[in-house]
Amino acid sequence: MVKIQLDLEESWELLSFVVNDMLKEVELDKSDKASIRRWKSKEMRTGSEEMKALHEKLNADLARLWEVRKKSDIRASDYR
């Protein structure tokens, strides 16, 4: 069985990618973009409790989605 689990640094990289992409795509004032960047660099640094909580949530969601996908594949093959 395959198990997908992100380490804390990978979770931060994912968060960083999503936030940076959002900042490119969404029209916001410069001050709002700066506030989001400060939030990411201060509150969501890799050692913070907030980032650890996000990391745990991401891994729990990945595990749950994997289980749903596995069950879905089993049902789909038996459906015929």
N, C-alpha and C positions, 0 to 999 in steps of 0.2 A: 504494500500500500504506500502511496506517495503521501508525504506530509510536507506541507508548505508552512514555514514559519519564518517570519522576518526577525532579524535582530534589531536592536534599538537604533543603530545607525541607519539601517535600511528603512526603517519606519520614518526616521527624520528625513531621509532623502526623498521618500515618497511624498511626505508633507511638503517639503520644499519645492518639489516639482509641481505639485498641484497649486500651491500658493503663487509661485512665480508665473505659471501659465495663466492663472486667473488674473493676475495683475496686468499681464499683457493684453488679455482679451476684453476685460471689463473697463468701461470708462468711469474712472473715479478721479476726484481731485488729487493733486499731488500730496496734500496733507493726509488724506485718507490712505493713500498707498504707503506713505511713510509710516503711518500708525500700524498698518498691517505688517510691514517689514520689521518694525520695532517689536511687535507682539511675537513674531516668529523668532527673532533673535534673542529675546529676553525670556519670555514665558515658555516658549517651546524649544528651548535648547535641550540637547540630548540628556542631560542629567536632571532635568526638572521633573517634578511630580506629574505635571500636566502631560509632558511628553511620554512619561512611563505609562500613564493611564491610556493615552492614545495608542501606544505600542501594544498594550495588552488587549485593547478593544479591536485593533486591526487583526491581531492573531486569532482572537476568538471568532471574529466574523469570517476570516478565511477558513478556519476549521469548520464552521457551520455551513458555509457555502459549499465546501468540498463534500460534506455529508449529503447535502441536498442534491448536488450534482450526481453523486454516486448512486443515490436512491433513484433518481430520475433515469439514469442510464439503465439500471436494472429493470425498472418498469417498462421502459421503451423497448428493450429487447424481448421481454415476455409478452408484449402487447400483440405481436403478430400472431 
